[in-house]
Amino acid sequence: MLKNEIWELFEITGNIEVYLYYKEHFNKSKEDNDEISDIIVTDAIKTSSL
């Protein structure tokens, strides 16, 4: 899969494992990863509270 396809899959599914795969295989800068991580945590909290 291409980098963008993996990222799009994550955005659609919100699957943390997809994100971790993306992060492991396509490292961005630390700042980008931190920002993405913050979004992931926020989304995970929203999802778990539904």
N, CA, C and O atoms as a printed pandas DataFrame, in Angstrom:
     atom_number atom_name residue_name chain_id  residue_number  x_coord  y_coord  z_coord
0              1         N          MET        A               1    0.833   -1.199    0.000
1              2        CA          MET        A               1    0.000    0.000    0.000
2              3         C          MET        A               1    0.870    1.252    0.000
3              4         O          MET        A               1    1.975    1.268    0.542
4              5         N          LEU        A               2    0.360    2.252   -0.597
5              6        CA          LEU        A               2    1.068    3.513   -0.589
6              7         C          LEU        A               2    0.795    4.256    0.708
7              8         O          LEU        A               2   -0.216    4.032    1.373
8              9         N          LYS        A               3    1.707    5.132    1.048
9             10        CA          LYS        A               3    1.593    5.936    2.272
10            11         C          LYS        A               3    0.228    6.606    2.384
11            12         O          LYS        A               3   -0.422    6.515    3.425
12            13         N          ASN        A               4   -0.210    7.274    1.327
13            14        CA          ASN        A               4   -1.479    7.998    1.364
14            15         C          ASN        A               4   -2.670    7.063    1.522
15            16         O          ASN        A               4   -3.646    7.400    2.192
16            17         N          GLU        A               5   -2.588    5.890    0.904
17            18        CA          GLU        A               5   -3.693    4.932    1.024
18            19         C          GLU        A               5   -3.835    4.445    2.459
19            20         O          GLU        A               5   -4.946    4.295    2.967
20            21         N          ILE        A               6   -2.700    4.198    3.107
21            22        CA          ILE        A               6   -2.735    3.752    4.498
22            23         C          ILE        A               6   -3.313    4.854    5.374
23            24         O          ILE        A               6   -4.144    4.591    6.243
24            25         N          TRP        A               7   -2.875    6.081    5.146
25            26        CA          TRP        A               7   -3.370    7.198    5.950
26            27         C          TRP        A               7   -4.873    7.391    5.724
27            28         O          TRP        A               7   -5.612    7.628    6.680
28            29         N          GLU        A               8   -5.328    7.293    4.485
29            30        CA          GLU        A               8   -6.753    7.427    4.196
30            31         C          GLU        A               8   -7.549    6.320    4.877
31            32         O          GLU        A               8   -8.640    6.563    5.394
32            33         N          LEU        A               9   -7.005    5.106    4.879
33            34        CA          LEU        A               9   -7.674    3.995    5.549
34            35         C          LEU        A               9   -7.822    4.300    7.035
35            36         O          LEU        A               9   -8.866    4.033    7.630
36            37         N          PHE        A              10   -6.776    4.858    7.627
37            38        CA          PHE        A              10   -6.863    5.216    9.045
38            39         C          PHE        A              10   -7.923    6.283    9.264
39            40         O          PHE        A              10   -8.734    6.179   10.184
40            41         N          GLU        A              11   -7.917    7.314    8.415
41            42        CA          GLU        A              11   -8.888    8.398    8.586
42            43         C          GLU        A              11  -10.317    7.876    8.488
43            44         O          GLU        A              11  -11.203    8.352    9.198
44            45         N          ILE        A              12  -10.544    6.904    7.615
45            46        CA          ILE        A              12  -11.881    6.347    7.433
46            47         C          ILE        A              12  -12.270    5.463    8.611
47            48         O          ILE        A              12  -13.380    5.571    9.133
48            49         N          THR        A              13  -11.352    4.582    9.032
49            50        CA          THR        A              13  -11.689    3.585   10.042
50            51         C          THR        A              13  -11.422    4.064   11.460
51            52         O          THR        A              13  -12.073    3.607   12.399
52            53         N          GLY        A              14  -10.463    4.986   11.628
53            54        CA          GLY        A              14  -10.073    5.409   12.962
54            55         C          GLY        A              14   -9.358    4.305   13.732
55            56         O          GLY        A              14   -9.251    4.367   14.956
56            57         N          ASN        A              15   -8.871    3.296   13.016
57            58        CA          ASN        A              15   -8.236    2.143   13.647
58            59         C          ASN        A              15   -6.821    2.504   14.097
59            60         O          ASN        A              15   -5.968    2.846   13.279
60            61         N          ILE        A              16   -6.582    2.423   15.411
61            62        CA          ILE        A              16   -5.279    2.805   15.956
62            63         C          ILE        A              16   -4.167    1.926   15.400
63            64         O          ILE        A              16   -3.038    2.394   15.251
64            65         N          GLU        A              17   -4.454    0.667   15.089
65            66        CA          GLU        A              17   -3.423   -0.219   14.543
66            67         C          GLU        A              17   -2.978    0.253   13.162
67            68         O          GLU        A              17   -1.802    0.141   12.813
68            69         N          VAL        A              18   -3.906    0.775   12.386
69            70        CA          VAL        A              18   -3.546    1.329   11.078
70            71         C          VAL        A              18   -2.612    2.517   11.272
71            72         O          VAL        A              18   -1.623    2.664   10.554
72            73         N          TYR        A              19   -2.935    3.365   12.251
73            74        CA          TYR        A              19   -2.082    4.522   12.534
74            75         C          TYR        A              19   -0.696    4.085   12.976
75            76         O          TYR        A              19    0.303    4.639   12.518
76            77         N          LEU        A              20   -0.624    3.100   13.859
77            78        CA          LEU        A              20    0.677    2.646   14.356
78            79         C          LEU        A              20    1.524    2.075   13.219
79            80         O          LEU        A              20    2.736    2.285   13.169
80            81         N          TYR        A              21    0.868    1.346   12.302
81            82        CA          TYR        A              21    1.567    0.829   11.127
82            83         C          TYR        A              21    2.110    1.989   10.292
83            84         O          TYR        A              21    3.264    1.989    9.861
84            85         N          TYR        A              22    1.243    2.969   10.081
85            86        CA          TYR        A              22    1.632    4.155    9.313
86            87         C          TYR        A              22    2.824    4.841    9.966
87            88         O          TYR        A              22    3.804    5.179    9.301
88            89         N          LYS        A              23    2.726    5.041   11.275
89            90        CA          LYS        A              23    3.785    5.755   12.003
90            91         C          LYS        A              23    5.102    4.978   11.944
91            92         O          LYS        A              23    6.171    5.567   11.786
92            93         N          GLU        A              24    5.014    3.662   12.073
93            94        CA          GLU        A              24    6.219    2.830   12.071
94            95         C          GLU        A              24    6.899    2.820   10.708
95            96         O          GLU        A              24    8.125    2.885   10.614
96            97         N          HIS        A              25    6.093    2.740    9.654
97            98        CA          HIS        A              25    6.659    2.554    8.316
98            99         C          HIS        A              25    6.881    3.854    7.551
99           100         O          HIS        A              25    7.668    3.894    6.605
100          101         N          PHE        A              26    6.206    4.888    7.949
101          102        CA          PHE        A              26    6.319    6.166    7.234
102          103         C          PHE        A              26    6.509    7.288    8.241
103          104         O          PHE        A              26    5.646    8.154    8.384
104          105         N          ASN        A              27    7.637    7.270    8.938
105          106        CA          ASN        A              27    7.878    8.285    9.966
106          107         C          ASN        A              27    7.859    9.676    9.370
107          108         O          ASN        A              27    8.520    9.964    8.372
108          109         N          LYS        A              28    7.080   10.527   10.011
109          110        CA          LYS        A              28    7.104   11.941    9.685
110          111         C          LYS        A              28    8.005   12.607   10.718
111          112         O          LYS        A              28    8.669   11.928   11.501
112          113         N          SER        A              29    8.026   13.904   10.718
113          114        CA          SER        A              29    8.812   14.592   11.738
114          115         C          SER        A              29    8.172   14.353   13.100
115          116         O          SER        A              29    6.994   14.009   13.185
116          117         N          LYS        A              30    8.940   14.535   14.152
117          118        CA          LYS        A              30    8.424   14.305   15.497
118          119         C          LYS        A              30    7.228   15.209   15.769
119          120         O          LYS        A              30    6.257   14.777   16.391
120          121         N          GLU        A              31    7.284   16.446   15.316
121          122        CA          GLU        A              31    6.185   17.374   15.551
122          123         C          GLU        A              31    4.896   16.863   14.916
123          124         O          GLU        A              31    3.829   16.922   15.528
124          125         N          ASP        A              32    4.999   16.361   13.687
125          126        CA          ASP        A              32    3.822   15.826   13.010
126          127         C          ASP        A              32    3.271   14.630   13.767
127          128         O          ASP        A              32    2.059   14.515   13.950
128          129         N          ASN        A              33    4.150   13.736   14.208
129          130        CA          ASN        A              33    3.700   12.558   14.936
130          131         C          ASN        A              33    3.018   12.945   16.240
131          132         O          ASN        A              33    2.003   12.354   16.611
132          133         N          ASP        A              34    3.570   13.937   16.940
133          134        CA          ASP        A              34    2.966   14.377   18.195
134          135         C          ASP        A              34    1.583   14.963   17.943
135          136         O          ASP        A              34    0.644   14.704   18.695
136          137         N          GLU        A              35    1.466   15.745   16.893
137          138        CA          GLU        A              35    0.188   16.359   16.558
138          139         C          GLU        A              35   -0.835   15.289   16.195
139          140         O          GLU        A              35   -1.981   15.331   16.642
140          141         N          ILE        A              36   -0.407   14.338   15.385
141          142        CA          ILE        A              36   -1.301   13.249   14.992
142          143         C          ILE        A              36   -1.695   12.441   16.228
143          144         O          ILE        A              36   -2.858   12.064   16.371
144          145         N          SER        A              37   -0.748   12.173   17.112
145          146        CA          SER        A              37   -1.033   11.414   18.325
146          147         C          SER        A              37   -2.091   12.104   19.169
147          148         O          SER        A              37   -2.981   11.448   19.712
148          149         N          ASP        A              38   -2.000   13.422   19.281
149          150        CA          ASP        A              38   -2.991   14.175   20.042
150          151         C          ASP        A              38   -4.374   14.000   19.436
151          152         O          ASP        A              38   -5.354   13.833   20.163
152          153         N          ILE        A              39   -4.462   14.036   18.117
153          154        CA          ILE        A              39   -5.740   13.854   17.425
154          155         C          ILE        A              39   -6.266   12.449   17.679
155          156         O          ILE        A              39   -7.457   12.263   17.928
156          157         N          ILE        A              40   -5.383   11.463   17.618
157          158        CA          ILE        A              40   -5.779   10.071   17.822
158          159         C          ILE        A              40   -6.354    9.885   19.214
159          160         O          ILE        A              40   -7.414    9.279   19.374
160          161         N          VAL        A              41   -5.668   10.399   20.215
161          162        CA          VAL        A              41   -6.122   10.251   21.599
162          163         C          VAL        A              41   -7.476   10.918   21.769
163          164         O          VAL        A              41   -8.375   10.353   22.391
164          165         N          THR        A              42   -7.624   12.107   21.225
165          166        CA          THR        A              42   -8.900   12.823   21.317
166          167         C          THR        A              42  -10.018   12.008   20.671
167          168         O          THR        A              42  -11.097   11.863   21.246
168          169         N          ASP        A              43   -9.760   11.480   19.482
169          170        CA          ASP        A              43  -10.759   10.676   18.782
170          171         C          ASP        A              43  -11.071    9.397   19.544
171          172         O          ASP        A              43  -12.226    8.974   19.599
172          173         N          ALA        A              44  -10.053    8.780   20.130
173          174        CA          ALA        A              44  -10.262    7.548   20.889
174          175         C          ALA        A              44  -11.143    7.814   22.100
175          176         O          ALA        A              44  -12.009    7.004   22.429
176          177         N          ILE        A              45  -10.928    8.934   22.758
177          178        CA          ILE        A              45  -11.752    9.291   23.917
178          179         C          ILE        A              45  -13.190    9.526   23.477
179          180         O          ILE        A              45  -14.122    9.047   24.123
180          181         N          LYS        A              46  -13.376   10.254   22.392
181          182        CA          LYS        A              46  -14.725   10.505   21.871
182          183         C          LYS        A              46  -15.421    9.191   21.534
183          184         O          LYS        A              46  -16.589    8.995   21.872
184          185         N          THR        A              47  -14.699    8.293   20.867
185          186        CA          THR        A              47  -15.279    7.025   20.446
186          187         C          THR        A              47  -15.652    6.172   21.651
187          188         O          THR        A              47  -16.721    5.562   21.674
188          189         N          SER        A              48  -14.777    6.127   22.652
189          190        CA          SER        A              48  -15.025    5.260   23.804
190          191         C          SER        A              48  -16.167    5.789   24.662
191          192         O          SER        A              48  -16.777    5.027   25.413
192          193         N          SER        A              49  -16.463    7.076   24.562
193          194        CA          SER        A              49  -17.524    7.642   25.402
194          195         C          SER        A              49  -18.886    7.589   24.726
195          196         O          SER        A              49  -19.883    8.010   25.312
196          197         N          LEU        A              50  -18.942    7.076   23.498
197          198        CA          LEU        A              50  -20.221    6.982   22.786
198          199         C          LEU        A              50  -21.087    5.870   23.351
199          200         O          LEU        A              50  -22.198    5.648   22.872
